[in-house]
Amino acid sequence: MDKIEKFKSLEKILREIEDLKNSETAVIKKIGQIETENMNINDQALEKSISSIYDGAYKNLENIEGLHNTFTETVSDFKSKNNITDEMLMELREGN
């Protein structure tokens, strides 16, 4: 695999991590909606379960954000070390 192909794969993985981060954020929003609705019915079992699920989802989001930050740096370092310029990437994207 040449440098450009590897860089394109790194960028694709980074986009997937961003998508994962967005998905986990959506899960947390849904949990918030359930918590809000539960205020009307005050189901203690639901409150306890949803709280536990929220804690896990929030921890996952923190882990995903950490991965995103680390991998963003990895991609940037690879680009820099391999002298991949934005102009090179533009030419490739225009060619596809």
C-alpha angles and dihedrals in degrees: 000000000000124000095261093049091048090049090051089052091050090051091049091052090049090053090050090051089051089051090050090051091051091048093051090048088053090051090053090050090051090051089052090053091052091049090051093049090047089061086072095054100026096213106180096198091052091047092052094046096045090048090055091047090049092052090053094046092048091050089049090052091051090051092048092049090051090050091048092052093047095045092046087058091047091053092046092049092049091050092050097044092049095045093238107169129202087240090058090051093047090053091051093048092048090050093056 
